[in-house]
Amino acid sequence: NGRLAMLAIVGMISQNGFLGTTGASMWIPGAAFDKELGATMPFKYFDPLGLASDGDAGAFKRRRAAEIKNGRVAMWACMGYIAPEYF
């Protein structure tokens, strides 16, 4: 356990050096889209990479549509994987 703790401390220190923080503000940033559909507690609008930090509504809508489309394609792909087992 001691070695694991030492490794964790090294990780936290390097994270603080590279990114500037190890606190909750790194994972729960304030976003312009906290009131959008699908934003739930405790994270509200979860954007860990900060892709929507500019507040551009057009880019947000485009990314949301792309996410829905990719999810639908993935569901059809799963069906295409399962269906040959039965037919």
Buried (B, 14 or more C-beta within 10 A) or exposed (E): EEEEEEEEEEEEEEEEEEEEEBEEEEEBBEBBBEEBEEBEEEBBBEBEEEEBEEEEEEEBEEBBEEEEEEEEEEEEEEEEEEEEEEE
